[in-house]
Amino acid sequence: MRAVVQRVLEASVTVEGQRVSEIGPGLLVLLGVGKGDTEADVPWMVEKLATMRIFEDAEGKMNLSLEDTSRQLIVVSQFTLYGDTRKGRRPSFIDALEPVAAKALYERTCELLRQRGLSVGTGIFAADMKVALVNDGPVTLLLESPGPATPSKG
């Protein structure tokens, strides 16, 4: 699984003119699921998103996590994170997981984040979405789950 994680002051998702999610300070997560990703990748991604220390403490150091701060997040499905642009002019998406399985892993990720007590907004899987955000910092990080063949390094 791949994620682009952005610390935001606010973010929203609009589909067909209707606002489907909005948050104040927290994280906007663009989440892609690739071929070879399984249910085993989900807990790693959830743990990282919930506990990554990227919010500032009283001294201005990035020492606090979503769980420490009770902040919110929006998770948006993003198969284009698996776009391969090395050849030609049009990206190839053959490394993205097929939609039915990808949707199941995306929904499971959101479910496990909610089970940790986090407020989780979402987009609508496979919809044409308009995502707005005010990046805070800016802080933008890339995450990639280790997968079954690679041991987790925390």
Secondary structure per residue as TSV (DSSP state, phi and psi in degrees):
chain	resnum	aa	ss	phi	psi
A	1	M	-	360.0	145.6
A	2	R	E	-123.9	145.4
A	3	A	E	-142.3	139.4
A	4	V	E	-103.0	118.8
A	5	V	E	-111.6	123.2
A	6	Q	E	-122.0	125.8
A	7	R	E	-76.9	127.1
A	8	V	E	-127.2	153.4
A	9	L	E	-83.4	-30.6
A	10	E	E	-162.8	156.1
A	11	A	E	-156.9	155.6
A	12	S	E	-152.4	159.1
A	13	V	E	-128.6	130.0
A	14	T	E	-122.7	134.5
A	15	V	E	-127.9	124.8
A	16	E	T	50.0	44.2
A	17	G	T	79.3	-2.1
A	18	Q	E	-107.8	128.6
A	19	R	E	-73.4	120.0
A	20	V	E	-102.8	-20.2
A	21	S	E	-154.5	146.8
A	22	E	E	-157.0	146.0
A	23	I	E	-138.3	162.1
A	24	G	S	-91.2	-139.4
A	25	P	S	-58.8	136.0
A	26	G	E	165.3	-141.6
A	27	L	E	-125.3	139.7
A	28	L	E	-106.1	123.5
A	29	V	E	-118.3	120.2
A	30	L	E	-96.1	116.6
A	31	L	E	-116.2	122.4
A	32	G	E	-113.1	146.8
A	33	V	-	-121.7	127.2
A	34	G	B	-111.2	166.7
A	35	K	T	-55.9	136.4
A	36	G	T	94.7	-17.0
A	37	D	-	-73.6	141.9
A	38	T	-	-136.0	179.9
A	39	E	T	-55.2	-27.7
A	40	A	T	-67.6	-21.6
A	41	D	H	-78.8	-23.7
A	42	V	H	-62.8	-51.3
A	43	P	H	-58.3	-36.4
A	44	W	H	-61.3	-48.2
A	45	M	H	-64.4	-42.3
A	46	V	H	-62.4	-45.7
A	47	E	H	-58.8	-46.1
A	48	K	H	-60.9	-48.4
A	49	L	H	-63.1	-40.4
A	50	A	H	-75.2	-31.3
A	51	T	H	-116.2	-3.3
A	52	M	-	-61.5	126.5
A	53	R	-	-87.4	89.6
A	54	I	-	-127.8	7.9
A	55	F	E	-105.7	145.8
A	56	E	E	-76.6	141.4
A	57	D	-	-88.9	-171.2
A	58	A	T	-62.0	-24.2
A	59	E	T	-92.5	4.0
A	60	G	S	82.2	11.2
A	61	K	-	-95.7	146.1
A	62	M	E	-75.1	91.0
A	63	N	E	-127.7	-3.6
A	64	L	E	-116.7	147.6
A	65	S	-	-105.1	176.6
A	66	L	H	-55.4	-46.1
A	67	E	H	-64.4	-34.6
A	68	D	H	-69.3	-29.6
A	69	T	H	-107.3	-6.6
A	70	S	T	57.6	34.1
A	71	R	-	-84.0	171.4
A	72	Q	E	-106.8	168.2
A	73	L	E	-145.2	154.6
A	74	I	E	-117.7	131.6
A	75	V	E	-113.9	120.9
A	76	V	E	-116.5	128.2
A	77	S	E	-66.5	139.4
A	78	Q	-	-148.9	78.5
A	79	F	G	-63.6	-21.4
A	80	T	G	-67.4	-10.8
A	81	L	G	-64.5	-15.8
A	82	Y	G	-102.0	17.2
A	83	G	-	-71.3	132.8
A	84	D	B	-106.2	117.3
A	85	T	-	-112.2	17.4
A	86	R	S	-69.3	-29.4
A	87	K	S	-120.0	146.2
A	88	G	S	65.7	-162.6
A	89	R	S	-112.3	-14.7
A	90	R	S	-108.1	130.2
A	91	P	-	-62.4	146.0
A	92	S	B	-101.4	135.8
A	93	F	-	-113.2	25.8
A	94	I	T	-67.5	-17.3
A	95	D	T	-86.8	-6.8
A	96	A	B	-77.1	143.3
A	97	L	-	-69.2	147.7
A	98	E	-	-60.6	150.0
A	99	P	H	-56.3	-41.5
A	100	V	H	-63.5	-47.0
A	101	A	H	-69.6	-38.4
A	102	A	H	-63.6	-42.4
A	103	K	H	-61.5	-40.0
A	104	A	H	-62.7	-42.6
A	105	L	H	-71.7	-37.2
A	106	Y	H	-61.2	-48.8
A	107	E	H	-65.2	-36.5
A	108	R	H	-65.4	-38.9
A	109	T	H	-60.2	-48.0
A	110	C	H	-62.2	-40.4
A	111	E	H	-62.3	-45.3
A	112	L	H	-69.0	-33.2
A	113	L	H	-63.6	-42.0
A	114	R	H	-65.5	-36.7
A	115	Q	H	-63.8	-21.9
A	116	R	T	-83.7	1.2
A	117	G	T	90.0	10.9
A	118	L	-	-87.1	147.9
A	119	S	E	-85.0	115.8
A	120	V	E	-120.4	115.6
A	121	G	E	-94.2	160.2
A	122	T	E	-138.5	167.6
A	123	G	-	-91.2	-160.2
A	124	I	-	-117.6	120.5
A	125	F	T	-54.3	130.4
A	126	A	T	68.9	7.8
A	127	A	S	-86.2	161.6
A	128	D	-	-81.7	107.3
A	129	M	E	-110.8	148.7
A	130	K	E	-109.5	116.1
A	131	V	E	-109.5	124.3
A	132	A	E	-117.8	144.9
A	133	L	E	-156.3	156.5
A	134	V	E	-117.3	104.8
A	135	N	E	-70.1	135.8
A	136	D	E	-103.9	113.2
A	137	G	E	128.4	-68.0
A	138	P	E	-75.7	142.3
A	139	V	E	-119.9	115.0
A	140	T	E	-135.6	125.5
A	141	L	E	-126.6	151.8
A	142	L	E	-108.4	131.4
A	143	L	E	-119.9	143.9
A	144	E	E	-141.3	123.3
A	145	S	-	-63.3	148.5
A	146	P	-	-68.0	-21.3
A	147	G	-	76.2	169.8
A	148	P	T	-67.9	-26.4
A	149	A	T	-90.4	-11.0
A	150	T	S	-112.1	126.2
A	151	P	-	-68.3	144.2
A	152	S	-	-68.2	138.3
A	153	K	-	-109.3	19.1
A	154	G	-	94.3	360.0
